[in-house]
Amino acid sequence: MTTLFINIKELIQVREASIKKVSGKEMNILPTIKNAFLLIEDDLIKDYGSMSSLKEMNPDKVIDVHGKMILPTWCDSHTHLVFSDTRESEFVDRIHGLTYQEIAEKGGGILNSARKLQSKSEDELYSDASQRLEEVIKMGTGAIEIKSGYGLTVKSELKILRVIKKLKENYSIPIKATFLGAHAIPSAYKDNRDGYIDLIITEMIPLITKENLADFIDVFCEKGYYTIEETDKILKAGKKHGLVPKVHVNQFNSIGGVKVSVENNALSVDHLEVLTNDDLEELKKSNTIPVALPSCSFFLEIPYTDARKVIENNLPLALASDYNPGSTPSGNMNFVVSLACIKMKMTPEEAINAATINGAYAMDISNEMGSITKGKNASFFITKDISSYSFIPYNFGAKTIESVYIKGTFYN
């Protein structure tokens, strides 16, 4: 089936060549076509151009979107979408002055989520996660990465990853699964760190790969969580089983996590609220993409990733939501793009590039997502009648998306 969209006020993120990512000054270049058309065939982008170049054709359907814009869907490369329950009590604790670390030390945080999740069935987790997934798709997310990490036992980590696999089977958007058994040290192993790490390496990873449950492996490399040496050991074990590293680093401290991630050919390093010149030099020697999570900084009131420093060092930058119950209870990528502009001083062009083409790179799906390119997935959203694409981050509190298409099918 062919569908022709005509009179598009502006067709945004148009890339003739299927590039993987944009870096440095290129991030401020956002190719667009004004007064455009877009032709899709089944689930793929077939053609596009200016209305003046539109030749006579007989598509199955014609949709006039006069006054509206079309952008490729957001690619959210870092989420923890499968979790048991919300943690608003910890939100109140922070209002009363407790820090993220203090909440964790008194039994909250990741361990709190793990306790709750261990008692929930796979069916319950799937039902909750599918509702969250549908919610973010309606807000323009067309590809998503989902981590485990709230299980912290063999049974519960596998349970989360099986839920993600079921989501992959039942939803048409690209979904990537990340094994994050090294999210925290579980209470049962607080006096036996090596025992838990051995469990990850000798039991969890082989079972996960046997069932083909994960694409990536992640570690929370941070003071109070996993050391450089432990991170290196876990990443190497995952790589032996074909799991590509994507690593939590530098959320509160720079302890060498970027370096060990780069040495292990990580696809991405995520958080980077703390970023040193040494970290930047390591990244410049690699193909590893930095990923910023501004809504986490917003919610926890911690520093934002220094986007200007990253871009000025001719590096790429991606944006993701970090959707999770403790530090970012929102998967709204529109708000993420707004925060990037407001708090990280990214231009709208940089932020849109970071949330589309660079987000796709951070999930290794640049060949199918992230831009309006012939042959890529016909996954895009249509805005309301807005004045410019800069209105999207500017009007942070309002819904600017009118409709979403996933692989050529109208979603909402």
N, C-alpha and C positions, 0 to 999 in steps of 0.2 A: 504493500500500500504506500502511495506517495502523498505527502501533505506539503502544501506550499504556504508559507507564512509571508505575507506581503505588507508593504508600507511600514516596515519596522523603523521606528524613529532612529535607533542606533543599534547595530549588531556589534557586540563587544567581545573582545578577546578572539579576534579572527587571526588564525595562523595558517598561512599557506603550507608551510613545512611543519611536520610533526616534531617540533622541538621538545627536548626533555625538560628544560627548566630555564629560567632567566636569572641572571646574577648582576650584582653591582648596579651601574647606571642603566642597564637594560631593564631593570625592574620598574623604571619610571616610564617605560614605553608600553602603551596598551593599544594595540592595533584595533581600529573599529571601522565600520562602514555605516555612513549615515544614509537614511532613506533606502533601506535594504530589503532584500528578500532572503529567505532561507528555505531550501528544499530538503526534506528528509524522505528516505525510503525505508520502510519498515523500521528498524531500530538504529539506522545509521544516518549520518549527515551526507547528503548527496551533492548539494551545490549551494552556493550563496553568491551574493553580489549586490550591486546597486540596482535599484528599480529601473533605472534607465537602460541597464544591460539585460534585463529580463526578456528572454525569448518566449515565443508562444509555446505553450505546453498544455497538456491535459492531465493535471494531477487528480487523484481521487478526491482530494479535499483541499479547499482554499480557506485560509483563516486570515482575516484582515486585522492587524494589530496596530492600527494607526495611533500614533502618539506614545507608543510603548516601546520599551527596550528589551532585548534578549541577551542574556549572559549564560555561559556554561554554568552548570551547577557547581556548588562549592564542593571541594574535596577535603574532607575532615580526616586528617592523618593521625590523630591521637585522641582516642576516647576510651572510657571504661564503662561502656553502655550497659553491660550485664552486671547488675548488682542487686542486692536483696532489698534493702530499705534505705530511706533517706536518713540524713543525720542532722536534722535541724537543731537538736539539743546542743550539738557542738557549735553550731552557728551562734546560739545564745551564749555559750561559754566564751566564745571569742569576743562577743559584745561586752562581756563582763571582764575582759582583759587577759584571758588565757591565750597563749600562743599555740600555733599548730603543733610544735614539739611538746609543749606541756600537756595538751589534750591527748597526744599519743602516749605520753608517759603514764597517764592515769587510766589507760585502757581504751581510749578512744581511737579515732583515726582508722587506719587500714585494718588493724586487728579487730576493731569493733565491727567493720563491714564483713570481715571474714567469719566472725562468730555467727552473725545473722545469716549469712549466705549458706553456711554449712547445714543449717536446719531446713532450708527450702528445697523443694523438689525441682527437678529439671523443668517440668511443665510449668510450674509457677514462675520460675526465672524467665522462661521463654515468653510467657504471656506478658510479663512486665516489660521485658526488653523489646518485644515487638511493638508495643504501644509507644515506647520512647523512640524507636527507629522511625515509625510512621510520623511522629511529631516532627522530627528533624528533617525528614524528606519534604514535608509540607513547608518547611522554612528554607528550602533551597539546597539541602545537602543531597548530592547525587552519588557520592562514594564515601565510604567510611572504613576506618580501621577500628577494631575493638580488641581490647586487651583482657586477658584473665588477670589474676593477681589478688582477687578477693576470696580465694579458696584456701590457699596455703596448706592444703593436704592433697595427697594424690587424688583421692576421690573427688574433692570439690574443684580442684583445678581442671580436671577432666570434664567435670559437669559443666563448668562455664564454657569451655572450648566446644563442647558438644552443642550447647545452646547457640553459640556463634555459628557453628556449622549448619545448624537447622535454619538459622536466619539466612545464611547464604543460599540455602536450597529453596527458600520460600519467598525471597525478595529479589527483584531484578537488578538492584543497584550493586556495583562491585563492593564486596565486603572483604576486608583482610583481617586475619586473626593473628594476634600476637600472644605468645606464652610469656607471662610475667609472674612466674612462680616466685621469683626473687624480688617481690614487692616489699616485703618486710620479713623479719624473723618471727615465726609463730611462737606463741607463748610456750607451747610444749617443748620448744627447742631453745629457749632463752639461755640455757646453760650448755648448749651443744650446737653451736652454729655450724660446725663442720658436719655434724650429722644431718642437718637439714639440707645443706648444700650438696652432700652426697646423695640425698634423697632426690633432689632436683635432677642431678646428673645421671644417676644410675637407674632411677625408676620413672620419673615424670617424663623426661625428654624421650626415652625410647618408646614409651607408651603413646605419647603424643604423635610422634612421627609414624608409628605403626598404624595409627588410625587416621593419619593425614589431617590433623586437627589445627595445625598452625603454619603460618607463612614466616613469621618473624619470632625472634626471641628478644626479651627486654630485661633489664636489671635496673633497680633504683639505686644508682651509685651516688651515695650521699652519706655524710656523717650520721651515725646512728642507724644506718641501714646496711648497705653493702660497701665493702672496701674496694680499692682498685684491684687488689690481688684476687679477691673473690669474684669481682665483676669479670675480670679477664678469664678466670677459670670457667665460669658459667657460659660466657659468650663462646669460648672455644669449644666447649662441649656441644652447644647448640649448633654451631657451624658444622661440626662433624656429621650432624644429622640433617644438614641442609637448611637450617633455620638462619635467616639473615638477621643480624643485630639491628635493633632500633632501641636507643638507650635513654633512660631518664638521667640527666646530668645537670649539675650546677643550679639546682633549685634554690639552695640556701648557701652553698659553699662551692668553691672551685678546688677540688681535691685531686685533679688529674683524670677525671672521668672522660673529658673530651679526648685526651690523648689516647687512652686505652680503647675508646670507641673507634677512633680513626685507625688505630693499629689493627683492629679487628674488622676493618672495612664496613663499618656500620652504615646503613642506608641513611639514618638520621640520628641526630642528637637533639633531645627535646627538653624544653624548659629554658635553660640558659639565662635565668634571671640575674645570675652572677656570671660575668664574662671577663676574662683577663686577656691581655695581649698575647700571652703564651697560648691560650685557647684558640685565639683567632689565627695565629701562625700555624697551629696544627690543622685547623680546618682548611686553610689555604693550600695545603699539600694534598688534599683529599677530594673525593667525590661525595663526601658526607654532607647532607644538607642540614643546617640549623632550623629548628622548628620552635617558634614562639607560641606561648599559651597565655595571651593577655587576660582572658577572663578569669584565669586562676590568680593572676596578680591582683586583679580587681577585687575578687572575693576574699582573698587572704590578706589584702593590703600589704603586699610585698613588692619589691621593685619589679619593673617591667624589663623585658629583654631589650637591650640597647640596639634597636633596629638600625639606627643611623650608623652606628659603629660597624655593624655587620655589613651593611650595604656599601659603606665607604671603603671597606676592605675587599671590595669586588667579589663578595660572596653572595650566594642565593639565600633567601629566607622564605620559609613557609609559615603559615598560620594554621592553628588547629584549636579545637574547643576545650580539650581535656575533660569532656563531660564525665563527671563522677559525683558520688553523693557527698564527698567530704570537702573538696576544695573548689569544685566548679559544677554546681548542680544545674547546668544549662548546656544544651548543645546548639544554641542559636549562633550560627556562623555569621549572621548579619551583624550581631552585636560584637562578635570578635573582630570583624572588619572595621567597625566603628571605633572600637577601643584602640586598634592599631593606629588609626589616624589621630585620634584624640590624645592618647597617652604615650604612644611610641613615636609620634610625629612622622608616620609614614604618609606618603601621598595616597590619594584614592587609587591611582594607577598601581603603585607598589603593593598596596593592600590587596587589591583584586588579583593581581598576579600571584601574590603569596598564598591566596586562598583557593586558587584554581590550578594553574599549570604547575606551580611549585608544590602545592599540596598533592597533586597527582604523582609527582616525582617521589615525594616522601612515602608513597605507598607502592611505588614501582608499577604505576598504571598510566604513565605518560602517553603510551601508544594508543590508549582508548578513551582517556578522559582529560579534562582540564582546559580545553580550548574548542573553538568552533573551527574544525578542520575536517576536510573531506575524508570520509572513511572512519571517523571517530564516532563514538556513541552519540546518538541524538538525545542527550541529556542536558536540559537547559531550563531556565525559568524566564518567564515574561513578567516584567515589572508592571506596575500601574502606570498611569500617565504621569511621568515625572520629568523634571526639567533637564536633568543631566545624570550621568552615573555617579557623580559626586554626591548626589542627593541621598544615595543609599547609606553611606557612612554618616552623612550629616544628620539625617532624620532617624537617629538611633532608636528612638522609642516607638516608632510606628512600623506597621507592616507595609512594605513597599512591593512585595511580590504578589502578583495576581494569580499566576498559575505555574505549575511545575510539570515538566515532561521528563519521564525517565525512559530512556531507550525508545523514544518515539511515541510512547504511550502517555496520554494525559493522566496525571496523578491527582491533582486537585485544582 
